[in-house]
Amino acid sequence: MSFVLDPFNAGVEGELLSRAARAGFPLVLKPLRGSMGRDVFTNLRTREDLVDTFRYLVSRCKPGEKLVLESHFAGEDYRVLVVGDRVAAACLRRPANVVGDGVSTIQELIDMKNSVRLENPYLCKKLIKRDREVDQFLQRQGFSLSHTPASGVEVPLRGKANASQGGDSIDKTHELPAAVKDAAVQAVAAVPGLAIAGVDILFDKNRTPVEDSFRVIEMNSRPEIEINMYPWEGEGQDAPRDILDVFFPSSKRNDAPLTQKLALNLEQLLAPLRSASADEVLVKKVPAHAYPVRVSYSLTRRDGFSGAEKSALHLAARRAGVSGRCETGSDGGRLLLFGTEERTRKFIRSEARRLGVDQDSRRPWTGVAAQGFSFDS
């Protein structure tokens, strides 16, 4: 059960309490339009909590904005990625939390967990931050940031499970029941023209029958697929593959080992589009050899490259059929070079002096190789 409220109507607090009585506690109060779980308050259990939260949201509302009051369904939060007519990935989203070690304060535990999140390509920008909801959750438990929880005790910090609010994402692609997956696919199919969506589902695995154990609560037509690719726990799913298979069914992905660490230089590709100097960019095909020789050289020069030097090196790389990157610094720099043995040697022979290459410093490069030739400054 859900209701839309205009926070600027006269007597709206009376309407709020009347609707709450009809729906029954606990309740959820949130903006009608929003994203990433901002200003979503869940599991409101008393009239006092509801009115206090309502007044807080009204203070943040702009003219014309509306709020949604809805029943709180007790279940774990899942993000199900539907691509075409199938589920590509699914993850359990757990609200921000820390687990006590018997020594550290809650603030110290948050700091330690954030340091681990910084190592994740997706979660590094979605740290646990203190705000009204965190303070509210700790207060309800009789805690503060200076409290030291016992070893193994989990301390919830929020009610909503969004990763953007510091939540954990746990891959459940192969564990979610078929009935839940089917409901996600059907929800997307019900929207004409929608081919991909992140479907948010509350699921209680202990509730029976399974058909009554979940609720579809939201769909996002522009889902963050990174949550499925880089989970906090479990195996990341290859969502881009499924998207390309649906939108470009005649294409074929190259799974050769050399392509596993081969990328495009997006900054170079997008630059003419961002500057409006081009309407489209034709991406060069990956050569059949896929750059089998990937090496690095030390550079002896400490200054950067002039515009004329960069142009000359771009032309030389194109003629030699190599890709690479020049990185310079006060203590020297390095050249990353990718191609065949013959072509990389040819490029070095012709451009060693211009680059300032120490040819005895050649070493294998095991990092990601980017197609194209670029400079770090």
C-alpha positions as CSV (number, residue, x, y, z in Angstrom):
1,M,0.0,0.0,0.0
2,S,1.4,3.4,-1.0
3,F,0.3,7.0,-1.0
4,V,1.6,10.2,-2.7
5,L,1.6,13.3,-0.5
6,D,2.0,17.0,-1.4
7,P,4.2,18.3,1.4
8,F,3.0,21.9,0.8
9,N,-0.8,21.3,1.2
10,A,-2.5,22.7,4.2
11,G,-3.3,19.9,6.7
12,V,-0.8,17.5,5.2
13,E,0.4,16.2,8.5
14,G,-3.1,15.1,9.4
15,E,-3.4,13.4,6.0
16,L,0.0,11.8,6.7
17,L,-1.2,10.3,10.0
18,S,-4.5,9.2,8.5
19,R,-2.7,7.4,5.6
20,A,-0.3,5.8,8.1
21,A,-3.2,4.5,10.2
22,R,-4.6,2.8,7.0
23,A,-1.3,1.3,5.9
24,G,-0.1,0.3,9.4
25,F,3.4,0.6,10.8
26,P,6.2,0.1,10.0
27,L,6.4,2.5,7.1
28,V,8.7,4.0,4.5
29,L,8.8,7.7,3.6
30,K,10.8,8.9,0.6
31,P,10.8,11.4,-2.3
32,L,8.6,10.5,-5.3
33,R,11.6,11.1,-7.5
34,G,15.1,10.4,-6.4
35,S,18.1,8.2,-6.8
36,M,20.8,6.3,-5.0
37,G,18.7,6.0,-1.8
38,R,19.0,9.6,-0.9
39,D,16.5,10.8,1.7
40,V,14.8,7.3,1.8
41,F,13.7,6.5,5.4
42,T,12.7,2.9,6.1
43,N,11.2,0.9,9.0
44,L,9.6,4.0,10.7
45,R,7.8,2.4,13.6
46,T,6.0,5.2,15.5
47,R,4.0,8.3,14.8
48,E,6.7,10.4,16.4
49,D,9.4,8.9,14.0
50,L,7.1,9.4,11.0
51,V,6.2,13.1,11.8
52,D,9.8,13.9,12.7
53,T,11.1,12.4,9.4
54,F,8.3,14.0,7.4
55,R,9.3,17.5,8.7
56,Y,12.9,16.8,7.9
57,L,12.0,15.9,4.3
58,V,9.7,18.9,3.9
59,S,12.7,21.2,4.9
60,R,14.6,19.7,1.9
61,C,11.7,19.7,-0.6
62,K,11.5,22.1,-3.5
63,P,8.2,23.5,-4.7
64,G,6.3,20.9,-6.7
65,E,8.1,17.9,-5.2
66,K,6.1,15.2,-3.7
67,L,6.6,12.4,-1.1
68,V,5.7,8.8,-1.0
69,L,4.4,6.9,2.0
70,E,4.3,3.2,1.7
71,S,4.1,0.0,3.7
72,H,7.4,-1.5,4.8
73,F,7.9,-5.0,3.6
74,A,10.4,-7.0,5.7
75,G,12.9,-8.6,3.3
76,E,16.4,-8.4,2.1
77,D,17.2,-6.0,-0.7
78,Y,18.2,-7.4,-4.1
79,R,19.3,-5.7,-7.3
80,V,18.5,-7.9,-10.3
81,L,19.9,-6.9,-13.6
82,V,17.6,-7.8,-16.5
83,V,19.0,-7.6,-20.0
84,G,16.6,-8.5,-22.8
85,D,14.5,-11.5,-21.6
86,R,16.9,-12.9,-19.0
87,V,18.5,-12.1,-15.7
88,A,22.2,-11.3,-16.3
89,A,23.1,-10.8,-12.6
90,A,21.7,-10.5,-9.2
91,C,23.2,-9.2,-5.9
92,L,22.0,-8.9,-2.3
93,R,22.4,-5.4,-1.1
94,R,23.0,-5.1,2.7
95,P,22.7,-1.8,4.5
96,A,25.9,-0.1,5.7
97,N,27.2,-1.9,8.8
98,V,30.3,-2.7,10.8
99,V,31.2,-5.8,12.8
100,G,32.8,-5.3,16.2
101,D,36.3,-6.7,17.1
102,G,36.0,-5.9,20.8
103,V,38.8,-3.3,20.5
104,S,37.8,-0.6,17.9
105,T,35.2,2.1,18.2
106,I,32.4,2.3,15.6
107,Q,34.1,5.2,14.0
108,E,37.4,3.3,13.8
109,L,35.5,0.3,12.3
110,I,34.0,2.6,9.7
111,D,37.4,4.0,8.8
112,M,38.8,0.5,8.5
113,K,36.0,-0.7,6.3
114,N,36.2,2.4,4.1
115,S,39.9,1.7,3.6
116,V,39.0,-1.7,2.1
117,R,36.3,-0.2,0.0
118,L,38.8,2.1,-1.5
119,E,40.5,-0.9,-3.1
120,N,37.3,-1.8,-5.0
121,P,36.8,-0.1,-8.5
122,Y,33.1,0.5,-7.7
123,L,32.8,0.9,-4.0
124,C,35.8,3.2,-3.7
125,K,33.5,6.2,-4.4
126,K,30.7,4.9,-2.1
127,L,32.1,5.1,1.4
128,I,30.2,5.0,4.6
129,K,29.6,8.6,5.7
130,R,28.0,10.0,8.8
131,D,24.7,11.7,8.4
132,R,21.3,12.0,10.0
133,E,20.3,8.4,9.3
134,V,23.5,7.0,10.7
135,D,23.1,9.0,13.9
136,Q,19.5,7.9,14.1
137,F,20.3,4.2,13.7
138,L,23.1,4.4,16.4
139,Q,20.8,6.3,18.8
140,R,18.1,3.6,18.5
141,Q,20.6,1.0,19.5
142,G,21.9,3.1,22.4
143,F,25.3,3.6,20.6
144,S,27.4,6.4,19.5
145,L,30.4,6.6,17.2
146,S,32.7,6.3,20.2
147,H,31.1,3.0,21.4
148,T,33.2,-0.2,21.1
149,P,31.0,-3.2,20.1
150,A,31.8,-6.7,21.3
151,S,33.7,-9.0,18.9
152,G,31.4,-10.4,16.2
153,V,28.5,-8.0,16.9
154,E,27.1,-6.5,13.8
155,V,26.1,-2.8,14.1
156,P,23.6,-1.6,11.4
157,L,24.2,2.0,10.3
158,R,21.4,2.5,7.9
159,G,18.0,1.0,6.8
160,K,18.4,1.3,3.1
161,A,20.8,-1.0,1.3
162,N,22.1,1.2,-1.5
163,A,25.9,0.7,-2.2
164,S,26.0,4.4,-2.8
165,Q,25.2,4.9,0.9
166,G,27.9,2.6,2.1
167,G,26.1,-0.7,1.7
168,D,27.5,-4.1,0.9
169,S,26.8,-5.9,-2.4
170,I,27.0,-9.7,-2.3
171,D,26.7,-11.7,-5.6
172,K,23.6,-14.0,-5.6
173,T,23.2,-14.6,-9.3
174,H,23.1,-18.3,-9.1
175,E,21.2,-18.5,-5.8
176,L,18.1,-16.4,-6.3
177,P,15.0,-18.6,-6.9
178,A,13.6,-18.9,-10.4
179,A,10.3,-17.3,-9.3
180,V,12.0,-14.1,-8.2
181,K,14.1,-14.0,-11.4
182,D,10.9,-14.5,-13.5
183,A,9.1,-11.7,-11.7
184,A,12.1,-9.3,-12.5
185,V,12.0,-10.3,-16.2
186,Q,8.2,-9.8,-16.3
187,A,8.4,-6.4,-14.7
188,V,10.8,-5.2,-17.4
189,A,8.7,-6.8,-20.1
190,A,5.7,-4.8,-18.9
191,V,7.3,-1.5,-19.9
192,P,7.2,-1.1,-23.7
193,G,10.6,-0.6,-25.3
194,L,12.5,-1.3,-22.1
195,A,15.4,-3.7,-22.9
196,I,17.5,-3.3,-19.8
197,A,16.8,-2.4,-16.2
198,G,18.0,-2.8,-12.7
199,V,15.0,-4.3,-10.8
200,D,14.9,-3.7,-7.0
201,I,13.3,-6.5,-5.1
202,L,12.7,-7.2,-1.4
203,F,12.9,-10.9,-0.8
204,D,12.4,-12.9,2.4
205,K,14.0,-16.3,1.8
206,N,12.4,-17.8,4.9
207,R,8.8,-16.9,3.9
208,T,6.6,-19.4,2.1
209,P,5.2,-19.9,-0.5
210,V,8.0,-18.4,-2.6
211,E,5.4,-16.5,-4.7
212,D,4.5,-14.4,-1.6
213,S,8.1,-14.0,-0.4
214,F,9.1,-10.9,-2.4
215,R,8.0,-7.6,-3.7
216,V,9.2,-5.6,-6.8
217,I,9.7,-2.1,-5.4
218,E,11.4,-0.2,-8.2
219,M,13.0,-0.3,-11.6
220,N,15.9,1.7,-13.0
221,S,16.3,2.1,-16.7
222,R,19.9,3.2,-16.3
223,P,21.3,0.8,-13.8
224,E,24.8,0.9,-12.4
225,I,26.1,-2.4,-13.7
226,E,29.3,-2.0,-11.7
227,I,27.5,-3.2,-8.6
228,N,27.2,-6.6,-10.3
229,M,30.7,-6.4,-11.7
230,Y,32.5,-5.5,-8.6
231,P,30.7,-6.8,-5.5
232,W,31.8,-6.5,-1.9
233,E,31.6,-10.3,-1.7
234,G,31.3,-13.0,-4.3
235,E,32.2,-13.3,-7.9
236,G,31.6,-10.3,-10.2
237,Q,29.4,-10.9,-13.2
238,D,30.3,-10.0,-16.8
239,A,27.3,-7.7,-17.4
240,P,28.8,-5.9,-20.5
241,R,28.9,-9.2,-22.3
242,D,25.2,-9.8,-21.8
243,I,24.4,-6.2,-22.9
244,L,26.4,-6.5,-26.1
245,D,24.9,-9.9,-26.9
246,V,21.4,-8.3,-26.7
247,F,22.1,-5.1,-28.6
248,F,24.7,-6.4,-31.0
249,P,23.7,-10.1,-31.5
250,S,25.9,-10.5,-34.6
251,S,29.1,-9.4,-32.8
252,K,31.5,-11.9,-31.3
253,R,33.7,-11.4,-28.3
254,N,37.3,-12.3,-28.5
255,D,38.3,-14.3,-25.4
256,A,41.9,-14.9,-26.4
257,P,44.2,-14.4,-23.4
258,L,45.9,-11.4,-24.9
259,T,42.7,-9.5,-25.1
260,Q,42.0,-9.9,-21.4
261,K,44.3,-7.0,-20.6
262,L,43.6,-4.9,-23.6
263,A,41.7,-1.6,-23.3
264,L,40.7,1.5,-25.3
265,N,42.0,4.9,-24.3
266,L,38.5,6.5,-23.7
267,E,39.9,10.0,-23.1
268,Q,41.4,10.1,-26.5
269,L,38.3,8.7,-28.1
270,L,35.8,11.0,-26.4
271,A,37.9,14.2,-26.7
272,P,36.6,15.2,-30.2
273,L,33.0,14.4,-29.1
274,R,33.2,16.4,-25.9
275,S,34.7,19.4,-27.8
276,A,32.0,19.1,-30.5
277,S,34.6,18.9,-33.2
278,A,33.2,15.6,-34.4
279,D,29.8,13.9,-34.5
280,E,31.2,10.4,-34.4
281,V,34.5,8.5,-33.9
282,L,35.4,5.4,-35.7
283,V,37.3,3.0,-33.4
284,K,40.2,1.2,-34.9
285,K,39.9,-2.6,-34.9
286,V,42.1,-4.6,-32.7
287,P,44.8,-6.2,-35.0
288,A,44.8,-10.0,-35.3
289,H,48.0,-10.3,-33.4
290,A,46.5,-8.4,-30.4
291,Y,49.9,-6.9,-29.4
292,P,51.9,-10.0,-28.3
293,V,54.9,-7.9,-27.3
294,R,54.2,-5.6,-24.4
295,V,57.2,-3.9,-22.8
296,S,58.4,-0.9,-20.8
297,Y,61.5,1.3,-21.2
298,S,62.9,3.9,-18.9
299,L,63.1,7.4,-20.3
300,T,66.1,9.5,-19.5
301,R,64.5,12.9,-20.3
302,R,62.8,14.8,-17.5
303,D,60.9,17.4,-19.4
304,G,57.7,16.9,-21.2
305,F,57.1,16.7,-24.9
306,S,56.4,19.7,-27.1
307,G,53.4,19.7,-29.5
308,A,55.6,19.1,-32.4
309,E,57.3,16.1,-30.8
310,K,54.0,14.6,-29.9
311,S,52.7,14.9,-33.4
312,A,55.9,13.3,-34.8
313,L,55.7,10.4,-32.3
314,H,52.0,9.9,-33.1
315,L,52.8,9.6,-36.8
316,A,55.8,7.3,-36.1
317,A,53.7,5.0,-33.9
318,R,51.0,4.9,-36.6
319,R,53.5,4.0,-39.3
320,A,55.2,1.4,-37.2
321,G,51.8,-0.1,-36.2
322,V,52.4,0.1,-32.4
323,S,50.5,1.4,-29.5
324,G,51.8,2.8,-26.3
325,R,52.1,5.6,-23.7
326,C,54.8,8.0,-22.6
327,E,54.9,8.9,-18.9
328,T,57.3,11.6,-17.8
329,G,58.4,12.9,-14.4
330,S,61.0,14.8,-12.4
331,D,63.0,11.6,-11.9
332,G,62.6,10.5,-15.5
333,G,59.8,8.5,-17.0
334,R,58.9,5.4,-18.9
335,L,57.6,4.3,-22.3
336,L,55.0,1.5,-22.5
337,L,55.1,0.0,-25.9
338,F,52.8,-2.7,-27.5
339,G,53.0,-4.5,-30.8
340,T,54.9,-7.3,-32.5
341,E,58.6,-7.9,-31.9
342,E,59.5,-6.5,-35.3
343,R,57.3,-3.4,-35.0
344,T,58.3,-2.4,-31.5
345,R,62.0,-2.8,-32.4
346,K,61.5,-0.7,-35.5
347,F,59.8,2.1,-33.5
348,I,62.6,2.1,-30.9
349,R,65.3,2.3,-33.6
350,S,63.7,5.3,-35.2
351,E,62.5,7.2,-32.2
352,A,64.9,6.3,-29.3
353,R,66.8,9.6,-29.5
354,R,63.6,11.8,-29.6
355,L,62.1,9.8,-26.7
356,G,65.3,9.6,-24.6
357,V,64.9,5.8,-24.3
358,D,67.3,3.7,-22.3
359,Q,67.3,0.6,-24.5
360,D,69.0,-1.6,-21.9
361,S,66.0,-1.0,-19.5
362,R,63.5,-3.0,-21.6
363,R,61.2,-5.1,-19.3
364,P,58.0,-7.1,-19.9
365,W,54.8,-5.2,-19.2
366,T,52.1,-7.2,-17.5
367,G,49.6,-4.4,-16.9
368,V,46.7,-3.3,-19.1
369,A,47.7,-2.4,-22.6
370,A,45.7,0.5,-24.2
371,Q,45.3,0.7,-27.9
372,G,46.5,4.0,-29.4
373,F,49.5,6.2,-28.6
374,S,49.2,8.8,-25.8
375,F,51.1,11.0,-23.4
376,D,50.4,11.6,-19.7
377,S,50.7,15.4,-20.1
